[in-house]
Amino acid sequence: MKLIGNIIIMVVVAFAGRFLYQKFVPVEKEAELPPGVEIGSRQHLLMVAAEINTTLPRKIDNDVTLTRVVGRERQLIYQGELAHLSGKQVNSARFIAAVTPYIRKHACGNPKMKIFWKHDITATYRFIGNDQFGIGEVSVSAADCA
């Protein structure tokens, strides 16, 4: 489980830091959004996700590849594929139970995530195996960081 924890820490830092912050912050200013588009709205987050997706897939490290980002109303979903494990090899419940504390701790402790909390946006980290079989997901919101 320690390896999984280390993988997840790297994924959270990479998702929240390198990819998202660079794409989200420039469009934070309302003047740069199209008329009628609110920060954190489905339309805004679809734009953010589409921009990030132009750079994907992107290898985070030897174990994880960020494959896609999905925008929803007040939610961005980051999908990471585990390179060396199929989804069927992973006990989903145990995996999510093991990684949730790491993900929440590091997402809540990352100053770059404050823009999410400020605009009531949830970050969801979805994991799939190298067979595209779903493993599970963890969501982090401002309430988790209070």
Phi, psi and omega in degrees: 000334180298320178300316179299317178300316179296319178300312183295320178301314180297320180296313181299313180299316181293314180300305188286325184274286190295308189279306188290312187300319180295328184269331187275315186299317182300333180261012179292325181293124184301329181297335181270353178272150175300153179305135178085357180264123181264143177302129179088355178289166179303315181299316179297313184288334172294321177296315180298313180299317180299320179293316179296319183298338177293342181260004186251159002288153181223124180287124178278314176201194182291345185253339188223137173237129174282117187258329179193160176233137180240134176257134174227174177302116178060026181208134169245132181247125179254123180257120178247133179258128177280122188290326189252005180227137172275156179299329180287342178277347187254132171282104188305313182298315180293320180299309182295319178298323182285321186271339183305312180299321178296312182299311181297317180300313184283326176292316180292330182273355182272113182302333180290344179277350182302331178296326175298308185296322179302324183254018177055045180253134178265136174258125179243131180250111182256137182240136175230157176274176180289356175260009181070009178280130182295139177255316179155182181212158178229131178251144178229129179230177179303322181298328179287341185254002182285000000 
